[in-house]
């Protein structure tokens, strides 16, 4: 029984010896990573601008709806735009944590 355990322990140490350890920092970033981050940054800026424009458009439609006496439909639009802003903020935080 002990010979089997010793053989398994030896096999495990041989198999795991070749596995790279990312905590030691030997790997670095993959090729093209800087270009990918540049594209990701530009997409983030564009989507942030779209969210700001969306909030402005919803605010304008809320003002018009208030004048007509129908404010509930515009409030739904504001909820959708704010949900999109929350998703954008979460995505950028996740990407920042990964880089």
Biopython code that builds the backbone (N, CA, C, O; Angstrom):
import numpy as np
from Bio.PDB.StructureBuilder import StructureBuilder

atoms = [
    (1, "UNK", "N", (0.825, -1.193, 0.000)),
    (1, "UNK", "CA", (0.000, 0.000, 0.000)),
    (1, "UNK", "C", (0.873, 1.263, 0.000)),
    (1, "UNK", "O", (0.598, 2.222, -0.720)),
    (2, "UNK", "N", (1.918, 1.242, 0.813)),
    (2, "UNK", "CA", (2.774, 2.424, 0.869)),
    (2, "UNK", "C", (3.559, 2.609, -0.430)),
    (2, "UNK", "O", (3.900, 3.735, -0.790)),
    (3, "UNK", "N", (3.846, 1.519, -1.128)),
    (3, "UNK", "CA", (4.553, 1.628, -2.397)),
    (3, "UNK", "C", (3.659, 2.298, -3.448)),
    (3, "UNK", "O", (4.139, 3.076, -4.273)),
    (4, "UNK", "N", (2.351, 1.989, -3.409)),
    (4, "UNK", "CA", (1.414, 2.606, -4.341)),
    (4, "UNK", "C", (1.296, 4.099, -4.052)),
    (4, "UNK", "O", (1.298, 4.911, -4.977)),
    (5, "UNK", "N", (1.194, 4.467, -2.771)),
    (5, "UNK", "CA", (1.116, 5.879, -2.396)),
    (5, "UNK", "C", (2.386, 6.625, -2.778)),
    (5, "UNK", "O", (2.333, 7.769, -3.230)),
    (6, "UNK", "N", (3.519, 5.975, -2.597)),
    (6, "UNK", "CA", (4.784, 6.612, -2.963)),
    (6, "UNK", "C", (4.851, 6.827, -4.482)),
    (6, "UNK", "O", (5.327, 7.866, -4.938)),
    (7, "UNK", "N", (4.376, 5.849, -5.263)),
    (7, "UNK", "CA", (4.377, 5.965, -6.726)),
    (7, "UNK", "C", (3.435, 7.081, -7.178)),
    (7, "UNK", "O", (3.761, 7.844, -8.087)),
    (8, "UNK", "N", (2.273, 7.174, -6.543)),
    (8, "UNK", "CA", (1.334, 8.260, -6.879)),
    (8, "UNK", "C", (1.909, 9.616, -6.525)),
    (8, "UNK", "O", (1.740, 10.574, -7.279)),
    (9, "UNK", "N", (2.589, 9.715, -5.387)),
    (9, "UNK", "CA", (3.191, 10.982, -4.974)),
    (9, "UNK", "C", (4.296, 11.387, -5.952)),
    (9, "UNK", "O", (4.423, 12.562, -6.298)),
    (10, "UNK", "N", (5.087, 10.422, -6.391)),
    (10, "UNK", "CA", (6.154, 10.713, -7.354)),
    (10, "UNK", "C", (5.568, 11.152, -8.698)),
    (10, "UNK", "O", (6.054, 12.100, -9.316)),
    (11, "UNK", "N", (4.521, 10.455, -9.142)),
    (11, "UNK", "CA", (3.884, 10.819, -10.411)),
    (11, "UNK", "C", (3.278, 12.217, -10.338)),
    (11, "UNK", "O", (3.365, 12.991, -11.290)),
    (12, "UNK", "N", (2.670, 12.528, -9.213)),
    (12, "UNK", "CA", (2.071, 13.858, -9.050)),
    (12, "UNK", "C", (3.142, 14.933, -9.077)),
    (12, "UNK", "O", (2.949, 15.965, -9.719)),
    (13, "UNK", "N", (4.249, 14.729, -8.410)),
    (13, "UNK", "CA", (5.294, 15.749, -8.389)),
    (13, "UNK", "C", (5.922, 15.920, -9.773)),
    (13, "UNK", "O", (6.322, 17.026, -10.136)),
    (14, "UNK", "N", (6.013, 14.828, -10.552)),
    (14, "UNK", "CA", (6.562, 14.944, -11.905)),
    (14, "UNK", "C", (5.601, 15.673, -12.840)),
    (14, "UNK", "O", (6.039, 16.458, -13.682)),
    (15, "UNK", "N", (4.299, 15.426, -12.703)),
    (15, "UNK", "CA", (3.312, 16.078, -13.565)),
    (15, "UNK", "C", (3.181, 17.559, -13.250)),
    (15, "UNK", "O", (3.067, 18.380, -14.160)),
    (16, "UNK", "N", (3.196, 17.902, -11.982)),
    (16, "UNK", "CA", (3.012, 19.293, -11.590)),
    (16, "UNK", "C", (4.289, 20.116, -11.679)),
    (16, "UNK", "O", (4.245, 21.341, -11.576)),
    (17, "UNK", "N", (5.418, 19.455, -11.869)),
    (17, "UNK", "CA", (6.678, 20.198, -11.960)),
    (17, "UNK", "C", (6.735, 21.018, -13.249)),
    (17, "UNK", "O", (7.372, 22.071, -13.281)),
    (18, "UNK", "N", (6.076, 20.548, -14.312)),
    (18, "UNK", "CA", (6.137, 21.244, -15.589)),
    (18, "UNK", "C", (5.064, 22.314, -15.747)),
    (18, "UNK", "O", (5.115, 23.092, -16.700)),
    (19, "UNK", "N", (4.106, 22.372, -14.847)),
    (19, "UNK", "CA", (3.030, 23.351, -14.951)),
    (19, "UNK", "C", (3.561, 24.741, -14.607)),
    (19, "UNK", "O", (4.242, 24.896, -13.593)),
    (20, "UNK", "N", (3.266, 25.763, -15.428)),
    (20, "UNK", "CA", (3.736, 27.121, -15.122)),
    (20, "UNK", "C", (2.999, 27.699, -13.924)),
    (20, "UNK", "O", (1.819, 27.417, -13.712)),
    (21, "UNK", "N", (3.690, 28.493, -13.159)),
    (21, "UNK", "CA", (3.103, 29.141, -11.991)),
    (21, "UNK", "C", (2.937, 30.627, -12.297)),
    (21, "UNK", "O", (3.928, 31.356, -12.338)),
    (22, "UNK", "N", (1.678, 31.102, -12.519)),
    (22, "UNK", "CA", (1.486, 32.505, -12.892)),
    (22, "UNK", "C", (1.832, 33.483, -11.779)),
    (22, "UNK", "O", (2.030, 34.669, -12.043)),
    (23, "UNK", "N", (1.907, 33.010, -10.544)),
    (23, "UNK", "CA", (2.210, 33.927, -9.441)),
    (23, "UNK", "C", (3.677, 34.353, -9.446)),
    (23, "UNK", "O", (4.033, 35.337, -8.799)),
    (24, "UNK", "N", (4.526, 33.631, -10.162)),
    (24, "UNK", "CA", (5.945, 33.986, -10.190)),
    (24, "UNK", "C", (6.274, 35.027, -11.232)),
    (24, "UNK", "O", (7.404, 35.514, -11.271)),
    (25, "UNK", "N", (5.323, 35.386, -12.082)),
    (25, "UNK", "CA", (5.516, 36.488, -13.016)),
    (25, "UNK", "C", (6.427, 36.205, -14.182)),
    (25, "UNK", "O", (6.928, 37.147, -14.795)),
    (26, "UNK", "N", (6.664, 34.970, -14.515)),
    (26, "UNK", "CA", (7.556, 34.656, -15.613)),
    (26, "UNK", "C", (6.907, 34.793, -16.982)),
    (26, "UNK", "O", (7.599, 34.999, -17.979)),
    (27, "UNK", "N", (5.587, 34.681, -17.038)),
    (27, "UNK", "CA", (4.914, 34.657, -18.324)),
    (27, "UNK", "C", (4.777, 36.011, -18.983)),
    (27, "UNK", "O", (5.017, 36.132, -20.184)),
    (28, "UNK", "N", (4.404, 37.017, -18.245)),
    (28, "UNK", "CA", (4.164, 38.331, -18.829)),
    (28, "UNK", "C", (2.846, 38.369, -19.573)),
    (28, "UNK", "O", (2.040, 37.445, -19.468)),
    (29, "UNK", "N", (2.629, 39.413, -20.309)),
    (29, "UNK", "CA", (1.407, 39.561, -21.095)),
    (29, "UNK", "C", (1.566, 38.888, -22.447)),
    (29, "UNK", "O", (2.674, 38.805, -22.977)),
    (30, "UNK", "N", (0.455, 38.404, -23.010)),
    (30, "UNK", "CA", (0.539, 37.797, -24.339)),
    (30, "UNK", "C", (0.842, 38.844, -25.404)),
    (30, "UNK", "O", (0.645, 40.036, -25.170)),
    (31, "UNK", "N", (1.319, 38.416, -26.568)),
    (31, "UNK", "CA", (1.615, 39.369, -27.638)),
    (31, "UNK", "C", (0.359, 40.118, -28.082)),
    (31, "UNK", "O", (-0.708, 39.520, -28.216)),
    (32, "UNK", "N", (0.485, 41.404, -28.305)),
    (32, "UNK", "CA", (-0.635, 42.224, -28.749)),
    (32, "UNK", "C", (-1.535, 42.702, -27.627)),
    (32, "UNK", "O", (-2.579, 43.299, -27.894)),
    (33, "UNK", "N", (-1.164, 42.460, -26.391)),
    (33, "UNK", "CA", (-1.998, 42.835, -25.249)),
    (33, "UNK", "C", (-2.166, 44.346, -25.157)),
    (33, "UNK", "O", (-3.254, 44.826, -24.839)),
    (34, "UNK", "N", (-1.113, 45.097, -25.429)),
    (34, "UNK", "CA", (-1.199, 46.559, -25.352)),
    (34, "UNK", "C", (-2.170, 47.116, -26.394)),
    (34, "UNK", "O", (-2.915, 48.052, -26.108)),
    (35, "UNK", "N", (-2.164, 46.548, -27.597)),
    (35, "UNK", "CA", (-3.098, 46.995, -28.630)),
    (35, "UNK", "C", (-4.533, 46.656, -28.246)),
    (35, "UNK", "O", (-5.446, 47.445, -28.488)),
    (36, "UNK", "N", (-4.732, 45.481, -27.645)),
    (36, "UNK", "CA", (-6.066, 45.092, -27.192)),
    (36, "UNK", "C", (-6.575, 46.053, -26.124)),
    (36, "UNK", "O", (-7.740, 46.449, -26.150)),
    (37, "UNK", "N", (-5.712, 46.428, -25.190)),
    (37, "UNK", "CA", (-6.119, 47.377, -24.144)),
    (37, "UNK", "C", (-6.427, 48.753, -24.726)),
    (37, "UNK", "O", (-7.322, 49.441, -24.237)),
    (38, "UNK", "N", (-5.694, 49.165, -25.768)),
    (38, "UNK", "CA", (-5.975, 50.442, -26.419)),
    (38, "UNK", "C", (-7.358, 50.420, -27.063)),
    (38, "UNK", "O", (-8.128, 51.369, -26.915)),
    (39, "UNK", "N", (-7.675, 49.341, -27.775)),
    (39, "UNK", "CA", (-8.998, 49.208, -28.405)),
    (39, "UNK", "C", (-10.078, 49.166, -27.329)),
    (39, "UNK", "O", (-11.126, 49.796, -27.474)),
    (40, "UNK", "N", (-9.828, 48.434, -26.263)),
    (40, "UNK", "CA", (-10.794, 48.344, -25.170)),
    (40, "UNK", "C", (-11.033, 49.702, -24.520)),
    (40, "UNK", "O", (-12.160, 50.018, -24.138)),
    (41, "UNK", "N", (-9.993, 50.497, -24.393)),
    (41, "UNK", "CA", (-10.120, 51.838, -23.829)),
    (41, "UNK", "C", (-10.968, 52.730, -24.735)),
    (41, "UNK", "O", (-11.813, 53.478, -24.243)),
    (42, "UNK", "N", (-10.756, 52.662, -26.047)),
    (42, "UNK", "CA", (-11.543, 53.468, -26.972)),
    (42, "UNK", "C", (-13.012, 53.038, -26.970)),
    (42, "UNK", "O", (-13.908, 53.879, -27.055)),
    (43, "UNK", "N", (-13.257, 51.731, -26.873)),
    (43, "UNK", "CA", (-14.640, 51.250, -26.796)),
    (43, "UNK", "C", (-15.300, 51.749, -25.520)),
    (43, "UNK", "O", (-16.467, 52.142, -25.532)),
    (44, "UNK", "N", (-14.553, 51.734, -24.417)),
    (44, "UNK", "CA", (-15.081, 52.226, -23.145)),
    (44, "UNK", "C", (-15.450, 53.705, -23.246)),
    (44, "UNK", "O", (-16.502, 54.115, -22.756)),
    (45, "UNK", "N", (-14.596, 54.502, -23.875)),
    (45, "UNK", "CA", (-14.885, 55.929, -24.027)),
    (45, "UNK", "C", (-16.123, 56.140, -24.898)),
    (45, "UNK", "O", (-16.961, 56.988, -24.593)),
    (46, "UNK", "N", (-16.238, 55.368, -25.983)),
    (46, "UNK", "CA", (-17.395, 55.510, -26.871)),
    (46, "UNK", "C", (-18.686, 55.119, -26.160)),
    (46, "UNK", "O", (-19.691, 55.819, -26.280)),
    (47, "UNK", "N", (-18.672, 54.022, -25.429)),
    (47, "UNK", "CA", (-19.882, 53.574, -24.734)),
    (47, "UNK", "C", (-20.245, 54.542, -23.605)),
    (47, "UNK", "O", (-21.427, 54.771, -23.349)),
    (48, "UNK", "N", (-19.262, 55.101, -22.940)),
    (48, "UNK", "CA", (-19.551, 56.101, -21.909)),
    (48, "UNK", "C", (-20.220, 57.323, -22.529)),
    (48, "UNK", "O", (-21.174, 57.861, -21.968)),
    (49, "UNK", "N", (-19.724, 57.761, -23.681)),
    (49, "UNK", "CA", (-20.355, 58.876, -24.389)),
    (49, "UNK", "C", (-21.779, 58.561, -24.797)),
    (49, "UNK", "O", (-22.661, 59.414, -24.702)),
    (50, "UNK", "N", (-22.010, 57.327, -25.255)),
    (50, "UNK", "CA", (-23.364, 56.921, -25.632)),
    (50, "UNK", "C", (-24.289, 56.931, -24.424)),
    (50, "UNK", "O", (-25.449, 57.327, -24.540)),
    (51, "UNK", "N", (-23.794, 56.500, -23.267)),
    (51, "UNK", "CA", (-24.612, 56.529, -22.042)),
    (51, "UNK", "C", (-24.962, 57.967, -21.650)),
    (51, "UNK", "O", (-26.092, 58.243, -21.247)),
    (52, "UNK", "N", (-24.004, 58.875, -21.767)),
    (52, "UNK", "CA", (-24.269, 60.281, -21.435)),
    (52, "UNK", "C", (-25.308, 60.866, -22.383)),
    (52, "UNK", "O", (-26.221, 61.574, -21.957)),
    (53, "UNK", "N", (-25.161, 60.563, -23.683)),
    (53, "UNK", "CA", (-26.141, 61.048, -24.663)),
    (53, "UNK", "C", (-27.510, 60.429, -24.385)),
    (53, "UNK", "O", (-28.529, 61.106, -24.524)),
    (54, "UNK", "N", (-27.549, 59.173, -24.001)),
    (54, "UNK", "CA", (-28.808, 58.519, -23.672)),
    (54, "UNK", "C", (-29.504, 59.175, -22.496)),
    (54, "UNK", "O", (-30.722, 59.354, -22.515)),
    (55, "UNK", "N", (-28.742, 59.537, -21.471)),
    (55, "UNK", "CA", (-29.334, 60.225, -20.313)),
    (55, "UNK", "C", (-29.874, 61.587, -20.733)),
    (55, "UNK", "O", (-30.943, 61.994, -20.278)),
    (56, "UNK", "N", (-29.147, 62.296, -21.596)),
    (56, "UNK", "CA", (-29.630, 63.601, -22.059)),
    (56, "UNK", "C", (-30.915, 63.460, -22.880)),
    (56, "UNK", "O", (-31.844, 64.252, -22.728)),
    (57, "UNK", "N", (-30.961, 62.442, -23.754)),
    (57, "UNK", "CA", (-32.164, 62.237, -24.556)),
    (57, "UNK", "C", (-33.362, 61.868, -23.692)),
    (57, "UNK", "O", (-34.473, 62.339, -23.935)),
    (58, "UNK", "N", (-33.142, 61.031, -22.688)),
    (58, "UNK", "CA", (-34.238, 60.664, -21.791)),
    (58, "UNK", "C", (-34.687, 61.869, -20.985)),
    (58, "UNK", "O", (-35.881, 62.040, -20.736)),
    (59, "UNK", "N", (-33.738, 62.710, -20.573)),
    (59, "UNK", "CA", (-34.118, 63.917, -19.825)),
    (59, "UNK", "C", (-34.969, 64.836, -20.704)),
    (59, "UNK", "O", (-35.945, 65.414, -20.226)),
    (60, "UNK", "N", (-34.612, 64.977, -21.974)),
    (60, "UNK", "CA", (-35.407, 65.796, -22.885)),
    (60, "UNK", "C", (-36.794, 65.214, -23.100)),
    (60, "UNK", "O", (-37.786, 65.943, -23.116)),
    (61, "UNK", "N", (-36.862, 63.892, -23.266)),
    (61, "UNK", "CA", (-38.181, 63.284, -23.454)),
    (61, "UNK", "C", (-39.016, 63.348, -22.181)),
    (61, "UNK", "O", (-40.242, 63.429, -22.249)),
    (62, "UNK", "N", (-38.361, 63.312, -21.019)),
    (62, "UNK", "CA", (-39.101, 63.468, -19.760)),
    (62, "UNK", "C", (-39.688, 64.874, -19.654)),
    (62, "UNK", "O", (-40.813, 65.054, -19.186)),
    (63, "UNK", "N", (-38.915, 65.866, -20.093)),
    (63, "UNK", "CA", (-39.423, 67.239, -20.048)),
    (63, "UNK", "C", (-40.626, 67.403, -20.967)),
    (63, "UNK", "O", (-41.606, 68.051, -20.601)),
    (64, "UNK", "N", (-40.555, 66.821, -22.155)),
    (64, "UNK", "CA", (-41.684, 66.897, -23.076)),
    (64, "UNK", "C", (-42.884, 66.102, -22.556)),
    (64, "UNK", "O", (-44.025, 66.544, -22.688)),
    (65, "UNK", "N", (-42.629, 64.943, -21.970)),
    (65, "UNK", "CA", (-43.719, 64.123, -21.445)),
    (65, "UNK", "C", (-44.381, 64.807, -20.247)),
    (65, "UNK", "O", (-45.596, 64.715, -20.070)),
    (66, "UNK", "N", (-43.592, 65.482, -19.436)),
    (66, "UNK", "CA", (-44.161, 66.198, -18.284)),
    (66, "UNK", "C", (-45.089, 67.312, -18.766)),
    (66, "UNK", "O", (-46.139, 67.574, -18.181)),
    (67, "UNK", "N", (-44.673, 67.944, -19.832)),
    (67, "UNK", "CA", (-45.490, 69.027, -20.391)),
    (67, "UNK", "C", (-46.815, 68.486, -20.933)),
    (67, "UNK", "O", (-47.842, 69.158, -20.847)),
    (68, "UNK", "N", (-46.790, 67.260, -21.497)),
    (68, "UNK", "CA", (-48.007, 66.639, -22.013)),
    (68, "UNK", "C", (-48.792, 65.909, -20.919)),
    (68, "UNK", "O", (-49.949, 65.549, -21.134)),
    (69, "UNK", "N", (-48.186, 65.687, -19.757)),
    (69, "UNK", "CA", (-48.868, 65.012, -18.652)),
    (69, "UNK", "C", (-48.650, 63.509, -18.605)),
    (69, "UNK", "O", (-49.399, 62.802, -17.932)),
    (70, "UNK", "N", (-47.639, 63.006, -19.306)),
    (70, "UNK", "CA", (-47.365, 61.563, -19.321)),
    (70, "UNK", "C", (-45.891, 61.354, -18.988)),
    (70, "UNK", "O", (-45.046, 61.310, -19.883)),
    (71, "UNK", "N", (-45.589, 61.227, -17.709)),
    (71, "UNK", "CA", (-44.197, 61.106, -17.287)),
    (71, "UNK", "C", (-43.746, 59.684, -17.026)),
    (71, "UNK", "O", (-42.547, 59.446, -16.884)),
    (72, "UNK", "N", (-44.667, 58.721, -16.955)),
    (72, "UNK", "CA", (-44.278, 57.357, -16.579)),
    (72, "UNK", "C", (-43.503, 56.650, -17.692)),
    (72, "UNK", "O", (-42.601, 55.864, -17.400)),
    (73, "UNK", "N", (-43.828, 56.907, -18.943)),
    (73, "UNK", "CA", (-43.117, 56.257, -20.047)),
    (73, "UNK", "C", (-41.664, 56.708, -20.106)),
    (73, "UNK", "O", (-40.779, 55.898, -20.378)),
    (74, "UNK", "N", (-41.411, 57.964, -19.861)),
    (74, "UNK", "CA", (-40.037, 58.478, -19.895)),
    (74, "UNK", "C", (-39.233, 57.951, -18.712)),
    (74, "UNK", "O", (-38.019, 57.776, -18.816)),
    (75, "UNK", "N", (-39.902, 57.698, -17.586)),
    (75, "UNK", "CA", (-39.201, 57.154, -16.417)),
    (75, "UNK", "C", (-38.697, 55.742, -16.696)),
    (75, "UNK", "O", (-37.638, 55.353, -16.203)),
    (76, "UNK", "N", (-39.450, 54.969, -17.486)),
    (76, "UNK", "CA", (-38.986, 53.639, -17.859)),
    (76, "UNK", "C", (-37.712, 53.737, -18.695)),
    (76, "UNK", "O", (-36.786, 52.945, -18.517)),
    (77, "UNK", "N", (-37.666, 54.698, -19.594)),
    (77, "UNK", "CA", (-36.474, 54.901, -20.417)),
    (77, "UNK", "C", (-35.265, 55.271, -19.577)),
    (77, "UNK", "O", (-34.146, 54.840, -19.857)),
    (78, "UNK", "N", (-35.495, 56.073, -18.543)),
    (78, "UNK", "CA", (-34.394, 56.439, -17.654)),
    (78, "UNK", "C", (-33.873, 55.211, -16.920)),
    (78, "UNK", "O", (-32.667, 55.069, -16.720)),
    (79, "UNK", "N", (-34.779, 54.325, -16.518)),
    (79, "UNK", "CA", (-34.359, 53.093, -15.858)),
    (79, "UNK", "C", (-33.500, 52.226, -16.752)),
    (79, "UNK", "O", (-32.517, 51.641, -16.295)),
    (80, "UNK", "N", (-33.861, 52.138, -18.024)),
    (80, "UNK", "CA", (-33.084, 51.341, -18.975)),
    (80, "UNK", "C", (-31.692, 51.946, -19.178)),
    (80, "UNK", "O", (-30.696, 51.223, -19.188)),
    (81, "UNK", "N", (-31.625, 53.245, -19.337)),
    (81, "UNK", "CA", (-30.326, 53.900, -19.539)),
    (81, "UNK", "C", (-29.453, 53.776, -18.293)),
    (81, "UNK", "O", (-28.248, 53.550, -18.405)),
    (82, "UNK", "N", (-30.037, 53.919, -17.123)),
    (82, "UNK", "CA", (-29.252, 53.792, -15.894)),
    (82, "UNK", "C", (-28.756, 52.358, -15.702)),
    (82, "UNK", "O", (-27.647, 52.149, -15.210)),
    (83, "UNK", "N", (-29.572, 51.365, -16.085)),
    (83, "UNK", "CA", (-29.132, 49.973, -16.020)),
    (83, "UNK", "C", (-27.946, 49.746, -16.959)),
    (83, "UNK", "O", (-27.009, 49.028, -16.612)),
    (84, "UNK", "N", (-27.985, 50.351, -18.136)),
    (84, "UNK", "CA", (-26.857, 50.246, -19.069)),
    (84, "UNK", "C", (-25.599, 50.881, -18.478)),
    (84, "UNK", "O", (-24.497, 50.367, -18.670)),
    (85, "UNK", "N", (-25.757, 51.989, -17.763)),
    (85, "UNK", "CA", (-24.607, 52.641, -17.121)),
    (85, "UNK", "C", (-24.017, 51.756, -16.032)),
    (85, "UNK", "O", (-22.797, 51.710, -15.870)),
    (86, "UNK", "N", (-24.862, 51.052, -15.284)),
    (86, "UNK", "CA", (-24.378, 50.138, -14.238)),
    (86, "UNK", "C", (-23.603, 48.982, -14.865)),
    (86, "UNK", "O", (-22.556, 48.585, -14.354)),
    (87, "UNK", "N", (-24.113, 48.441, -15.971)),
    (87, "UNK", "CA", (-23.405, 47.358, -16.664)),
    (87, "UNK", "C", (-22.055, 47.855, -17.169)),
    (87, "UNK", "O", (-21.060, 47.137, -17.064)),
    (88, "UNK", "N", (-22.002, 49.060, -17.710)),
    (88, "UNK", "CA", (-20.740, 49.629, -18.187)),
    (88, "UNK", "C", (-19.745, 49.776, -17.037)),
    (88, "UNK", "O", (-18.575, 49.420, -17.173)),
    (89, "UNK", "N", (-20.210, 50.298, -15.914)),
    (89, "UNK", "CA", (-19.316, 50.461, -14.769)),
    (89, "UNK", "C", (-18.803, 49.135, -14.233)),
    (89, "UNK", "O", (-17.645, 49.033, -13.829)),
    (90, "UNK", "N", (-19.652, 48.127, -14.227)),
    (90, "UNK", "CA", (-19.235, 46.807, -13.755)),
    (90, "UNK", "C", (-18.221, 46.186, -14.700)),
    (90, "UNK", "O", (-17.239, 45.594, -14.253)),
    (91, "UNK", "N", (-18.444, 46.312, -15.980)),
    (91, "UNK", "CA", (-17.530, 45.717, -16.955)),
    (91, "UNK", "C", (-16.143, 46.350, -16.868)),
    (91, "UNK", "O", (-15.132, 45.651, -16.938)),
    (92, "UNK", "N", (-16.098, 47.662, -16.718)),
    (92, "UNK", "CA", (-14.783, 48.308, -16.634)),
    (92, "UNK", "C", (-14.067, 47.909, -15.356)),
    (92, "UNK", "O", (-12.842, 47.783, -15.353)),
    (93, "UNK", "N", (-14.799, 47.709, -14.273)),
    (93, "UNK", "CA", (-14.169, 47.254, -13.034)),
    (93, "UNK", "C", (-13.613, 45.857, -13.145)),
    (93, "UNK", "O", (-12.537, 45.568, -12.620)),
    (94, "UNK", "N", (-14.337, 44.985, -13.826)),
    (94, "UNK", "CA", (-13.853, 43.611, -14.020)),
    (94, "UNK", "C", (-12.606, 43.587, -14.888)),
    (94, "UNK", "O", (-11.651, 42.869, -14.590)),
    (95, "UNK", "N", (-12.611, 44.371, -15.964)),
    (95, "UNK", "CA", (-11.433, 44.418, -16.838)),
    (95, "UNK", "C", (-10.233, 45.016, -16.107)),
    (95, "UNK", "O", (-9.105, 44.555, -16.283)),
    (96, "UNK", "N", (-10.474, 46.035, -15.292)),
    (96, "UNK", "CA", (-9.378, 46.639, -14.524)),
    (96, "UNK", "C", (-8.794, 45.641, -13.541)),
    (96, "UNK", "O", (-7.579, 45.601, -13.345)),
    (97, "UNK", "N", (-9.650, 44.831, -12.918)),
    (97, "UNK", "CA", (-9.161, 43.833, -11.973)),
    (97, "UNK", "C", (-8.354, 42.746, -12.673)),
    (97, "UNK", "O", (-7.423, 42.194, -12.085)),
    (98, "UNK", "N", (-8.694, 42.433, -13.913)),
    (98, "UNK", "CA", (-7.975, 41.381, -14.647)),
    (98, "UNK", "C", (-6.657, 41.845, -15.223)),
    (98, "UNK", "O", (-5.780, 41.020, -15.484)),
    (99, "UNK", "N", (-6.486, 43.152, -15.431)),
    (99, "UNK", "CA", (-5.237, 43.616, -16.049)),
    (99, "UNK", "C", (-4.214, 44.008, -15.042)),
    (99, "UNK", "O", (-3.113, 44.419, -15.408)),
]
sb = StructureBuilder()
sb.init_structure("model")
sb.init_model(0)
sb.init_chain("A")
sb.init_seg("    ")
for serial, (resi, resn, name, xyz) in enumerate(atoms, 1):
    if name == "N":
        sb.init_residue(resn, " ", resi, " ")
    sb.init_atom(name, np.array(xyz, "f"), 0.0, 1.0, " ", f" {name:<3s}", serial, name[0])
structure = sb.get_structure()
